[in-house]
Structures are given as structure tokens and as C-alpha cells.
Amino acid sequence: MDVKLTINNTPITATPGQTILEVARQNGITIPTLCYHKDLSPVGSCRLCVVEVEKWRGQSAACTTPISEGMVVHTESPAIIQSRRLVLELLLQNYYDAGYAMGDRPQDNEFIHWVEHYRVTAPRQAQPRFAVNSDPNPVVWVDFNKCILCTRCVRACAEVQGRFVWGVAERGHQAQIVAGAGVPMLEARCESCGACVAYCPTGALDNRMSVGLGAADRKVLTTCTYCGVGCQLDLNVKDDVPGGRVFRVTSNPNAPVNGMHLCVKGRYGYDFIHHPDRVLRPRVRRYLLQGLPRPEHDRGEWVEVDWDTALGIAAEKLRQTREQHGPDSIGVLTSAKCLNEENYLMNKFARQVIGTNSIDHCARL
């Protein structure tokens, strides 16, 4: 049976078991959060999402409070706004930004967004407590001076990647995020997938390869080329060179297969795009273009051609080989970098077009 409640004087019908935050977001009502993320288990620790429920004592965390019949909720009362300002002031007392990445991804710094939204200023200037770039991980940049102990990195590593690298050490004012038992990330079994970076709301964890390079001129949604799963991601592109330059990869939360999750290759293995040895157009040997027989020794230079020419030559050579030596003289080797659908088509090509069962996959080699 549906649950009827009121949020900000708006009657709402919701599903039993939902939290106040979930219902509010489904109905276009914004409640600020920092420790909460829809992919992670709620903990209600940051207290930025507190709301007032009529006839209830005190203020309740919207991310962990389930709805009930007849509930009347207020999300932006003067008392609630004052509570949120106080929370942000307290967090600002330990938040120190050295400024090296100020222009990188301002839209991704959720903490600063809410600080500016509520016009909060720190009562005193924070001082750095940790070393910048404090971990030797080759792809993850660590600066815990920006950490607000939301523990999203801890939960992302445990619940999304299943590695349990991050944890919380010490207590009270001395509490801090640590890898393992206070060891470098790689020693704590980190796979460098960057899930902690993707879920961090402050920039305390960042992508080492793009720190300080500024904001993207545009983002291009694409499919990762490293395996057949079909993960989607955003290429962050700068237009300072012809055709653009990819300098960062970020998760796309709307990706149907993977959401925010990417492996180390998908998130950090993009430097091949601009490698000087990368082949950008199909090539064939010159003797094939000239219709000459294959030389015994030096087969000559490679020549760039269009796709129709290259595929035409390949198709003709396959036809000739099949007619002269039979279909089992041809073997097909597919690629782990193709989509599952593409490998399926290669299977059909081998068995139904060529007529051979000699097909294998490069991941077996």
C-alpha cells in the first residue's frame, strides 16, 4: 500500500520502505548531502541532510529516516538552514585547499558547492595537517587536507570494488582515512581502479595524471575499448590541439552497464589515444594496390587507404584462399577489445560465411 506524506507543503504518494531523501529527490525536491550517494549504503554521518518532521523531537537525517503515513516534512526551515550552516562551518575548520587544482573540476566539488550555496565562511583559517601527494600510487592523487571524513571512499572501495583498502583510524579530532593499517595504497591491495576518486566529494582523492590541468572544454561520452563488457565513460577533452586532446576520464553515472564503476584500464589507460605510433587509418601493402603477386622477401611499404579499399582487398584475399585451399585453411581470431556483440558477429562470420569452426579468442593466448 502506498504511503502518503507531505514535504514542504506538497502532498506526495510514495512507496513503503523509501527514505525521506529518496522520496524528495524523486519529486524534484533538493536536500543537500555529502556523505550520501545513491550507489552506497547510507550512514547519516555528515548531518547536512537534516530535516524537520512535525511532532518529532529534534532534526532527522533524511538519508536514513524511512517515511511513514501522514509524515509532514520541512526541508528548508530557518532552523534547518542554521544547522546546515553550522555543519559546513565545522567542516571548513579542517578543510585546507592549497589551490593546485582549483580550476580542474569545480562542478564536482560537492562540498564547496554547498559552502557557496549557504554562503558559509570559515571562522578561522584552516592549516594543512597532512602532506600533499601523500601516497606513491601511480594514478591516484591523495591530499587528505581536503578530506571531510564522509567515508564515501571507504564504502565505494568495499561495496563497489570489493577491495576494502580504505578505513578510518583514530577517533574524534584525530580521525583520518587510512589505507590498510596505515600503509601505502598498493600495499593495502589497491587495484588503482579509481572508484574512491569517483565518489570523493571534495577532491581529497583525485586523478594523478590530470591534477592541475584545468577544466575540460567538452566531454565526449564513449564506450571503453579494453574489453567486451561495454562500460561507458566520459572523455574530458581540451581543444588546444587540432581534433582535441583527452587528458582525463570521468565516470558517467547514467552509464547503463557500469554506472560510476570503471577498472584501472578504463579510467587511466587513455594515453594510447595520442600515442605517436597509433595507427589512425587502415593500411595495406603497396603491391596489393597495384595487383601484383606477393614478393618473396620484402613486401614493400604500407600505404594508408580508405576503409572500402582495405575491406575490399581483405574480402578478396579471403575468397581466393577459401576457393583454393578450402574453408578450414582460414582461422579467425577475435579480440578481447571488441564488444560481445562484435565477437558474436565474428562467430557468425567464421561458421556461416567462411564455413570453418577454426575460431578462437585472444584472451586464451
Summary of the structure (lengths in Angstrom):
residues: 365
radius of gyration: 27.5
end to end distance: 55.8
largest distance: 91.2
contacts: 1012
relative contact order: 0.08
helix: 31%
strand: 18%
